[in-house]
Amino acid sequence: MCVRRVCRDVFRVLTSPRTPYILADAQERVVAVLAGRPEDTSWDEVVKEANRAMEATAKKCTFQEQHLNHRRGFFPALATGFSYGGGQKTPGNFRNTPSNAAALDELCQNQAIKRIAGFGCTAYSLYAPKVHRSTCASLKKLCNKHPTLQFNFTNSMFPATTFNFGPGAVCIEHVDCMNDACNWCHIAALGSFDPDHGGHFVLFDFKLVIRFPPGSSILIPSSIVRHANTSIRPGECRMSMTQYCAGGLMRWVETGFRTLGDFCSQDPKGYQNYCSRLKLRVMERVSLFSTLDSLRGDAAAPMAS
């Protein structure tokens, strides 16, 4: 495992396709990880099967304009799982057409897709263990309150997944502003393209360009870190899947399972205290990120029941 601190001078290229890299800030907090891929001789077959499943699902789905042209780029994408924000009155499962929902459910049951999802969640628990445990605890409270919320995978705690279908799932520079700022997003590259010539993962704030071959995973705080992909060559195919947690879900739990407006009207003093503690809450959340020295011990600590 390699460690690289954030460089702000020039863009650097990371070429290792499989070796995990930790990205640490000036305080040596682990802020992102290039998780690579499992040391599993069958992983290439997993990637092939995931590619086949993604391509088959795309043929079964219908895409509206908002699924084809969006802030991440110009390619078909569909989300499944649950979220909160964008006008929702309460947390809820994503609404897809019946045919799209059935196709996405089938895709999430694919064993190759499930293995990739599980690898991303495991990497999350290893490299951001305290954040992972805190998020799991909040999601447990949320699902106890709203038992109709449905996770996509039995081996992953991420509430939502977006499938970016090919053949040209190349993201433009963006941030995922609705995601929780103190949570990581898991991004897995899929498709059939030459990673030496395209499909790189660009972290603008870190000044890094990362070789990102099919089957590899990266975890970043996607709501605050600008990221994109480099283009691929004509005739190639790039797809991806991302797992993430909406910030609204965490806020819903923090405010007692209600909107900020309801919180203000029902408990004005509590709401005022909540707002006054914003900076303190941010620092509390930031403190959950492990340092290079504390990571091993944090990962070994048991999860609270």
N, C-alpha and C positions, 0 to 999 in steps of 0.2 A: 504494500500500500504506500502510495506517495502522498506527500502533503505539499500544497502550493498555496502561498498567501496571495491575496488579491494584488495584482499589479496595475497601476494606474498610468504608466508611462506609454507603453506601446502594446499593440495586440501581439499575443504570443499564440503559437499553434501547438496544441497537444495532439500527438499522433498515436499514442498507445490505444489500441482498440479494446483492450480487455482489463488492463490493470486499474483497480479503483484509485481515484484521486480524491482527496479531501481538499476543499477550498475553505480556508480559514481567514478571518478578518484580522485587523491589527491587534485585537485583544485575544487572538488565538481561539475565538469561538468558531465552531464548525458551522458554516453557513450554507454549504451545499456539498453534494458529493457526486462525482462521476462514477457510478456504481459498476459500469462495465457489464459483464454477464457472468452467470454461474460457471464454475469449473466443472462442466458437465459435458461429456462427449456427445450426448444426444441433443445438445442445445440447437445445433444447426437444423435438426429435424423439427424441433419445436418451432423455430422461426419459419420454416417452410410451411408447416401446417397452419400457423397463425396467418401467414400471407394468404394461403388458400381460403381460409375461413373469412378473412376480411374481404377478399375479392368476391366471394360468393354472396356475402351479406350485402355488399354494395349493389349487386344485381337485383336483390329482392326489395330494396328500399326505393322510395321516391323522395326527391329532394326539392324543397321550395327555395325561393331566391335567398332567404336568410340562411339557408344551409350551405349555399354555394359561394356567397360573397359576404364575408364577415371581417371583423377587425384582425383576425389572425391570418387571413389570406383569401385565396380564390380557389377553393377546392371543397368537395362535399364533406360535411362533418355532421355527426349526430351525437347527442348526449343522452345518457341514461343514468338512473340512480335517483338521488334526491338532492335538493338544494333549497335555498331561501334567498330571495332578492328579486329585483326586477319587477316589482309590483305585486308580488305574492303577499297574501295576507297572513299566511302561516307557512311553515316549512312543508314541502310536498314533493312527491315523486315527479320526475320530468314527464311531461305530456307529449307523447308521440302518437302518430296515427296507429290504429290497430295493427296494420301490416308491418309498419316500421318497428313497433314495440315487440312484436313476435320475433322479427328477425334479429333485433338487438338482444332479446332474451336468449335466443338460441346461440348467438355469438358469445355471450358471457358464459354459457355452459360449455363452450369448447375447451377441451383440456389444455391445449397450447396457450390459448388466451388466458386461462386461469393461472397457468404456471407463470406467465409473464407478470400478471397482476400480483401474484403472491411474492414473486421475487422483489418487486418494487416495494411492497409493504414490509417485507423482511429487511430490506436495505434501510428503509425509513427507521425501523425500530432499532437497528444497529448503530446508525450514525447520528440520529436525533432521538435518543431513547426517552428523554424526559418530555420532549414535545409530543412524541408519539403517545406516551402514557397519559398525558394531560388531555390530548385530543380524544383518545379512546374513552376516558372518563366522561367527558362532556357529551360525546355521542351516545354513550350508554344512557345518560340522563335524558337526552333528547328522544331516543327511541322508546324508552319507558313511558314517556309522556305522549308520544305519537307512534303507536305500535304499527301503523300502516306504512311507515317509511321502510323502503326496501333497499338493502345493499345489493350491489351487483355481483359480489363474489363472497363465498364463505371463507376465503383465505386472505381477505384484504379489508382493512377498516376504512378505506377511502369511500366517502359517500357518493361520489360522482365519477363517471368515466366519459370522456369524449373520444369517439373513434374518428380519426381523420383519414378518409378514404383516398385512394389514389386516383389516377396515377401520379398526380403532382402535388402531394401534400407537403408543400414547402412554405413555411410560415414567414411572413414579413415581420419586421421589428414591432414588438408589442409587449405589453404587460397584461396579465390576467387580473384586472383590477377588482373583480368580484370575489376572488379567492382570498382566503384568510391570510393576512400578511405574515403571521408568525407560524405558518404551516408550510410544509413542502408540497410541491407538485411532482408526481412521478411521470416521466416522459420516456416512452419506449419507442425506438425507431424500428420500422418494419419496411418491407418491400424488397426490391432487387435493383440495387444500384451500386456503383463503384464508390466506396467511401473515400477513396483517395482523390477523387475528382469532384465530389459534390455531396450535398446532404449534411455538411458540417453543422454543428450547433454553435451559435455565436452568442456569447455573453458580453454585451457591450459594456456594462458597468465593471466587469472584471477584466476587460481587454483580452478576452480569450476566444480563440477559434478552435473548436474541438472536433476531432475526427469522430464521427458518430455512426458506426456501421449498423446494419440491420441486426436486431437482437440485443442491442446494448441499451442500457438505462441510465438516465440522469435524474437527479432530484434537486430541485431549486425552489426558493421562495418566489414563485412565478408572479405574484401580484406586485412585487417591488423591484424585480430584476428584469431589465430589458433583454429580450432574447429573440432569436430568429434562426432560420436555416439558410445555408447557401444553396444555390440552384443545383439541380441535377442535369445530366446530359440528355439530349433527345432520345426517346425510346426507352429510357429507364423508368422505374416506378418507385415512388416513395410513399409510404403510409406511416401512420403512428397511432399510438393510443396514449392517452393521458389520464391520470387519476388525481383527484384534487378534492378540497373541502372549501365550500363557500364560507366567507367570513360572516355572513348573516346567520348561519347556523350557530356559530359560537356566541354571537351577540344575543340571539334568541334565548339561549340557555342562561347567559349572564344576567339578562334583564328579567328573569323569572317567567320565561315562556310567553312573552308578549312583545308587541311593537314598542318602539321608543315613545310613540305618541300615547299609547295606553299606559306605559310606565309613568310618563309625566303627569297624566291626568289622575291616575289611581294612587300614585305615591310621589307627590311633588318633592318631598325632602329626600327620598331615596333616589329619585332621578337626579336631583341636584348633586348629591354625593357621588353618584355614578359618573356624571360628567366631570366633576372636579378631580376625579381620580384617573382621568384618561392617561396622563403621562406616567403615573405610577403603574397602571395596568400594563402599559407598553413595556416598561422596564421589567416588570414581573415576567412577562411573556418572553422577553429577550433573554432573561436569566435562565430560561429553560434550555437554551442551546448549550450543548456541552462544549467544553474547551478541549484542546488536544490532550491536556493532562488528565482531565476528568472523564474522558469518553469511555475508557475501559470500565471504570467503576460504575458509571451511570448505566451502561448497557447491562451490567451484571445485576443491578438492583432489581428486586422483585416488583411486579406490577401490583398496585393496590387493588383490593377486591371491591 
